[in-house]
Amino acid sequence: MKQTKPLVWAHRGASGHAPENTLAAFQMAADMGADGVELDIQLTKDNQIVVIHDETIDRTSNGKGNVRDYTLDELRQFNYNKTKPEVEWADIPTMAEVFDLLKPTGLFINIEIKTGVYFYQEIEEKILALAKEKGMEGRVCYSSFNHYTVKRIQQLAPEATVGFLYADGPIDMPEYGVKHGVQALHPALYNLQYEGFVEECHKKGLLLNVWTVNEAEHIKKCCDLGVNAIITNYPDLAREIVDAI
């Protein structure tokens, strides 16, 4: 049976309003009534788990180069306000800081493990250990475009909630998800167009957490289809629409 109302997950925090993947964006998501946040993790040169989407810092900061080529202290010399330059300063957060910020809020966290370009050594072990240390194991879904990474999480923590991220139109994704024992599929929004896809996911008991849903008409469509979670840059808009159902 499909869920009555989708959950609202803030994509990289409330990234439509604040610099993406920053503590300010995550706090704003909580203040706007989001049910959860989606974020991305990578490893620094000194093996710290940091929250940033791109493998480089070029797009979001005033620096250049690969995340993995800097220590945490070095990364913090740069300003991560480039997506919202009206904000004077934005720091790159560690995953530990995000856990600490969100733990009291009750928000769920969808952690995307960024191993598509670089295979960060033991990042799966590190994030599972950190979630356990912070007492957040039951409030996390692990996802990745690298499905080997998802399988690694399953091997290390069979009780963990995991989802396959994907973009353009693979065939039989519901069957593929069931075959590999994931709880969720995380498709790009436009994959909902495939005939029978949503119904097949519901039939097979798969959760659908859909990205990135920013337009009112698309948010309403997700509500009509009965997806599990709407991943959006505008949790305030999504909250208003979902609550009006």
C-alpha positions in Angstrom: 0.0 0.0 0.0 1.4 3.4 -1.0 2.2 6.0 1.6 -0.4 8.7 2.0 1.9 11.7 2.0 5.6 11.8 0.8 8.3 12.8 3.2 10.2 16.1 2.4 13.9 15.7 2.3 16.0 18.9 1.8 18.5 18.3 -1.0 22.0 19.3 0.3 19.9 21.0 2.9 17.7 23.9 2.0 20.0 24.6 -0.9 17.6 26.9 -2.7 18.0 29.3 0.2 21.5 28.7 1.7 24.9 27.5 0.5 24.5 23.8 -0.3 25.7 21.1 2.1 26.5 23.6 4.9 25.3 23.6 8.6 23.2 26.7 7.8 21.4 24.9 5.0 20.7 21.9 7.2 19.5 24.1 10.1 17.2 26.0 7.7 15.8 22.6 6.5 14.9 21.8 10.0 13.4 25.2 10.6 11.3 24.8 7.4 9.7 21.6 8.7 11.6 19.1 6.5 11.4 15.5 7.5 15.0 14.9 6.5 18.0 16.0 4.6 20.0 14.6 1.7 23.7 15.2 1.7 27.0 13.9 0.1 30.2 12.7 1.8 33.8 12.4 0.7 37.1 11.9 2.4 39.9 14.5 3.0 43.6 13.9 2.6 43.7 13.2 6.4 40.7 10.8 6.2 38.1 13.1 7.7 34.5 12.7 6.4 33.3 16.0 5.0 30.0 17.0 3.5 30.4 18.2 -0.1 28.9 17.2 -3.4 31.6 17.6 -6.0 34.9 15.8 -6.0 36.5 19.3 -6.4 35.9 22.4 -4.4 35.9 24.7 -7.5 32.1 25.1 -8.0 31.1 25.8 -4.4 34.1 27.6 -2.9 36.8 30.2 -3.7 39.4 27.5 -3.9 40.4 24.9 -6.5 41.4 21.3 -6.6 40.3 17.9 -5.3 38.7 17.4 -1.9 40.9 14.4 -1.3 44.1 16.5 -1.9 43.5 18.8 1.1 43.4 18.2 4.8 40.4 19.3 6.7 42.3 22.3 8.1 43.4 23.3 4.6 39.8 22.9 3.2 38.6 25.3 5.9 40.7 28.1 4.6 38.2 28.5 1.8 34.7 30.0 1.7 32.0 27.7 0.5 29.4 30.4 -0.2 29.8 30.4 -4.0 26.3 29.0 -4.7 24.8 31.8 -2.5 27.3 34.6 -2.6 25.0 36.9 -0.6 26.0 34.8 2.4 29.2 36.3 3.8 30.9 33.0 4.9 30.2 29.3 4.7 32.3 26.5 6.1 32.7 22.9 4.9 31.2 20.8 7.6 32.3 17.4 8.8 29.8 14.6 8.9 30.2 14.5 12.7 29.2 18.1 12.9 26.1 17.4 10.8 25.1 14.5 13.0 25.5 16.7 16.1 23.4 19.4 14.6 20.6 17.2 13.4 20.4 14.6 16.2 18.2 16.8 18.4 15.8 17.7 15.5 14.7 14.1 14.8 15.4 14.6 11.0 16.3 11.6 8.9 19.5 11.7 6.9 20.0 10.4 3.4 23.8 10.0 3.0 25.0 9.8 -0.6 28.5 8.2 -0.6 30.5 9.8 -3.4 32.5 7.0 -4.8 31.7 7.4 -8.5 35.0 9.0 -9.4 37.3 8.2 -6.6 37.1 5.0 -4.6 37.7 6.4 -1.1 39.4 3.8 0.9 37.2 2.3 3.7 34.7 5.2 3.5 31.9 2.7 4.1 33.5 1.5 7.3 34.1 5.0 8.4 30.6 6.3 7.9 29.0 3.3 9.6 31.3 3.7 12.6 30.5 7.4 12.9 26.8 6.8 12.7 27.1 4.3 15.4 29.3 6.6 17.6 26.7 9.3 17.2 23.7 7.0 17.9 22.2 7.7 14.5 22.1 4.3 12.9 18.3 4.1 12.8 18.0 7.5 11.1 20.1 7.1 8.1 19.7 5.8 4.5 22.9 5.1 2.6 22.8 5.6 -1.1 25.3 5.9 -4.0 25.5 5.9 -7.8 28.3 3.3 -7.2 26.2 0.2 -6.5 29.2 -1.7 -5.3 29.4 0.8 -2.5 25.8 0.1 -1.6 26.6 -3.6 -1.5 29.6 -3.0 0.7 27.3 -1.2 3.2 25.0 -4.2 3.1 27.9 -6.6 3.8 29.1 -4.5 6.7 25.7 -3.6 8.2 22.9 -5.9 6.9 20.5 -4.0 9.1 21.2 -0.7 7.4 18.7 1.0 5.0 20.2 1.4 1.6 19.1 2.7 -1.8 20.4 2.6 -5.4 20.9 6.1 -6.9 20.6 6.3 -10.7 19.8 8.7 -13.5 18.8 7.8 -17.1 16.4 5.0 -17.7 17.9 1.6 -17.0 15.6 -1.3 -17.7 13.8 -3.3 -14.9 15.1 -1.2 -12.0 12.5 -2.6 -9.6 13.6 -6.1 -10.3 17.2 -5.1 -10.0 16.5 -3.5 -6.6 14.8 -6.6 -5.3 17.6 -8.9 -6.7 20.2 -6.9 -4.7 18.1 -6.6 -1.5 17.9 -2.8 -1.3 15.0 -1.1 0.5 14.8 1.9 -1.9 15.4 3.2 -5.3 16.6 6.8 -5.7 15.7 7.8 -9.3 16.0 11.1 -11.0 12.6 12.8 -11.3 12.1 12.1 -15.0 12.3 8.3 -14.4 8.7 8.5 -13.0 7.5 8.8 -16.6 8.1 5.2 -17.4 4.8 3.3 -17.7 4.1 1.1 -14.7 7.4 1.9 -13.0 5.9 3.4 -9.8 3.3 0.8 -9.6 5.9 -2.0 -9.9 8.0 -0.4 -7.1 4.9 -0.3 -4.8 4.1 -3.9 -5.7 7.6 -5.1 -4.9 7.7 -3.1 -1.6 10.5 -0.7 -2.7 10.6 2.9 -1.4 11.0 5.6 -4.0 13.1 8.6 -2.9 13.0 11.0 -5.9 15.5 13.7 -6.8 15.6 16.7 -7.5 12.0 17.9 -7.3 11.8 21.7 -7.2 8.7 22.7 -9.3 5.2 22.8 -7.7 3.7 20.7 -10.5 6.4 18.0 -10.0 6.0 18.0 -6.2 2.2 17.5 -6.7 2.8 14.8 -9.2 5.1 12.9 -6.7 2.3 13.3 -4.1 -0.2 11.8 -6.6 2.0 8.9 -7.4 2.7 8.1 -3.8 6.5 8.3 -3.6 8.2 7.8 -0.3 10.3 11.0 -0.2 10.6 14.1 -2.3 14.2 15.4 -2.4 14.1 19.1 -3.0 16.1 22.3 -2.8 12.9 24.0 -1.5 11.6 22.2 1.5 9.4 25.1 2.4 7.5 24.8 -0.9 7.3 21.0 -0.7 6.1 21.2 2.9 3.3 23.6 2.0 2.2 21.4 -0.9 2.4 18.1 1.0 0.6 19.5 4.0 -2.2 20.7 1.8 -3.0 17.1 0.7 
